Structures are given as C-alpha cells and as structure tokens.
Amino acid sequence: MLQSKLGAGMSVLLCLVLVLGVGLSVGMTPEPVKAASFFAKGADIGWLNQLEDNGVVWQDSGGVQKDALQILKDNGVNAVRLRVFVNPPSNFQWNGTYLGYGDKTGVLWMAQRAKNMGMRVMIDFHYSDHWADPGKQDKPSAWVNHSFSQLKTDVYNHTFDIMRGLADEGVYPDWVQVGNEIRGGLLWPDGDYNHFNNMAQLINSGYDAVKAVSPSSKVVVHLDKGADNSLYRWFFDNLTANGGKFDVIGMSYYPYWDGVDYTQNINDLAYNMNDMVSRYGKDVIICEVGGLESQPSNTYNMLNAVQSKLLAVPNGRGLGLFYWEPEANSGVLPDGYPLGATSKVSGNVLRFTSAIGAFAGSGGGGGATYVKLKNRASGLYIDGMGRTANGDNVGQWSNSSSYNQQWIIETVGSYVKIKNRASGLYIDGMGRTTNGDAAGQWSGGGSYNQQWQQETVGSYVKFRNRATGLYLDGMGRTANGSDLGQWSESSSSNQQWQIVSP
C-alpha cells in the first residue's frame, strides 16, 4: 500500500518444455477440499516477522503478551495476506521503509505458520524488488533490459516458482493477486495503462502460472480507491476488452488517504462493489483496509461497516476484507505509518486496540468470536446474568469465563447492536429516558432501543442509545450483580468501556 532468463531460439523451447512438464506434475497434486462458503476476515501481516526480529512484542487488549498472530486469531481473523517481491534488498528496507520478509523464503515460512494456525492465505505479487503501487511499478532489476516477450516469461516463471514452493508446503492460497494496486498497470512502461493489451498479456501470464499449480486459487486484479466507481469501470472495461483473465476484483479502501471519514464514502464503496459484480460477473474482495491507530473506535466502526456492505453484496459475492498491517504502530516503524491497530505501551511493547474487535462478529461464516466490555471506573464487566426473558435488566460482574460476559457487536448502518453469547438477547435501552434507569435485554428486532452509537474516548468507547440519547453507564456500582444503568452524556469514566478479548 505505501504510496532466470531465457535466451532465443532453442533455449526458449527447452525452457517451455520444462515448465510444461512441471505443470503436468503439479496438476496431479491433490488439493485440500475447501468449504463452499467462507468470508475472509483477514490481516496483511507482511511486516510481522521483521518486527519480531527487531524485538517487538504484542499484548492483547487486556495486557496479556502473546504471539501477535494468535491475538488476531483470537479476535476473529481467519486469513492472512502476504506480499512477494522478486529480489528485495538483503536488509528488507527500501527508501526508509521496512519491506517485510517478502522474498520466497520469508513468504513460505509465514504461509506455513498461518496454515498451522488454521488460517487461509492470500498471496500478493508485486512484480518488483520493492513496493509496487499506483505511484510506482518498477521492474525488478534483473528484468530491466528484457524484451516484452521475456517479461511475460519472467512473470510466469516467478509466479510459478512461488506457487510451486507454497504447494510443496501444502499451502494452496485461496486468493492470488497478480500485481498490487495496478490502476496504472505493472512493469512500467511496457505494461502501463497506455498499453492495455500488454498489461492484459502480463496479467494472463500470472493467471496461467497460478492455475498451473493451484486451479482452485482465485486470481485477483487489485486497484486502489475502492469508492471510485468511474476508475473501476474505466480500468476493467479496458482490461476485459483486451482479454485480461481474472476471477476477483480486489479493492483498497482507505478513507484516511481519501481525505474523508468513512461515513462520507462507505455507500460509494458499496455501490462500486455491487456494480462490479453486476457489470463483470466477478466476485469482489477488499484486499486492503485500515484506519488511524489513534482512533480505534472510528476504525472499529469503519471495519464493521465495510463487513456489512460486503455481506450485502448479492449471492455471497463479497468475499471478505484484509486489514493492512494491524500489528503495526507508528512508533516502531521507520516511516511512522499510522494506520495500524496497536498502541505503544513502552519501548517495543505494543498493545492491540479495540479496532480488531470488529472481526469478532459471527457474520460471514468466519466462525463466531466474542468480546467483553469492561468498565473503566469499576473494572466490572457487562454481564447478561443468565437472564433470558425480554425486559430483564443487564447486570455487571467481576471478570469470569462465563458466556454471560461475552458479546457480539453487530453493525446496523452507522450504529451497533450488542448481543449476549449465552442468551442471544440484545442490550436494549427499553425506551427509558431518566438518568439512572437500568439497561434491559430483548430478543432481536429493528427497534432503535437496541441500536447504539459507538464513540471514541481515547482507548475507550462509549455507547449512546439511538432512541433515548442516554449512554451505558456503570453508575459507580462495584458489587457483582448490580444493574447496568443509563445516563445523559458526561465525562465520567463510568460511561467508558474497554473492549477486550474473552
């Protein structure tokens, strides 16, 4: 996101025969059976291993130090995205940025690590020795003087080599990007947007190499500016007219880089996704998304909104989303990248923010995971108290492993609903408008009493009822079993809640 060569004549023929021979053997390699429906709640973790080697460690939102990938999995992340460079610098840095371990060795190692944790994999080919994005699509140094015909062979061989290496590790990626944010094309100038026919041929070389190893992998063509429908129509009209092959349209969605709050263009993103499915008959996926590390609640809400729009794409053709480097933090990166999902505790100690809790819902078949809501003032947790009747009050209790304290936060437009794991009831304002009234519970419905505006207060959140305007308030109560209250807005820490993992 940051803004092997063949000669002529007989040597070409011999090399093609060798490639085809390997391809035939790959075609006989059994692939694992995959579920018919899977919604990706993913994370691009290209920096993770490099940060680990630099001594960075991570805590979950409750302050417990764990493997960062395990923390992400605990919060509902079920897939990873890994970028691949051709011949990256030996120190994996370029122009003052970390590249991450994006060579073949690093990618295979991380893919195996993710597979061992039960996660699926997206591979992102940059076809460069460093970042490829809308502002730069530099050829790898080894390819600079190659003819266009050689470039097509380069793309095929490089793609095939990485895919074959993954297959040897038992990893068959669900999704493979042929190029990264290629609005302007790839391998400039040969494959730039002034040469769409060349661009299509290069993409097709990558497509064919992917399918030679892993026929079930979906090939993604990925652009930036996911809310810009005119850009996508222009690009894919031209690509399809020139015979470009792909299975999925990939998008980046960064309201921060667009210069707006997500509420200002989330509907444009939804329109574009639906239009791409209708116009080209392809699935869509959000390859990159992210928000400011300093605004975790806004990022949380944005991620929920994006998931809702994806799940609303007809016929299950919205495949999922990938947060770009949630484990990152501006304080440990040389370029100060600000769109991670951690806060800096001290030195090289990072703590994941509440933003990653957005992946903890049960939508999309990703496997339900849950969150707990801890009051800043009292330290008690919101607790369903095992109550199952509509109208029962919500309680508070000291920390336990009970499902009564675990909640799914669901998105309803720009609001959220909060559903108890044990009872299935939702926290409900009950139409109560007097300060000090208890919050209730009710079975699912469309009432505004069940809808809450989630607001950011530093690393905490507040929940304001859509119907009454009152906030969930711990009321200063410290006894197990005490009711959860509601109160008009104040700066009291009784109204501030920490979203933590169970």
Buried (B, 14 or more C-beta within 10 A) or exposed (E): BBEEEBEEEEEBEEBEEEBEEBBEEBEEEEEEEEEEEBBBBBBBBBBBBBBBEEEBBBBBBBEEBBBBBEBBBBBBBBBBBBBBBBBBEEEBBBEEBBBBBBBBEBBBBBBBBBBEBEBBBBBBBBBBBBBBBBEBBBBBEBBEEBEEEBBBBBBBBBBBBBBBBBBEEEBBBBBBBBBBBBBBBBBBEBBBBEBBEBBBBBBBBBBBBBBBBBEEBBBBBBBBBBBBBEBBBEBBEBBBEBEBBBBBBBBBBBBBBBEEBBBEBBEBBBBBBBBBBEBBEBBBBBBBBBBBBBBBBBBBBBBBBBBBBBBEBEEBBBBBBBBBBBBBBBBBBEEEBBBBBBBBBEEBBBBBBBBBBBBBBBBBBBBEBBBBBBBBBBEBBBBBBEBBEBEBBBBBBEBEEBBBBBBBBBBBEBBBBBBBBBBEBBBBBBEBBEEEBBBBBBBEEEBBBBBBBBBBBEBBBBBBBBBBEBBBBBBEBBEEEBBBBBBBEEEBBBBBBBBBBB
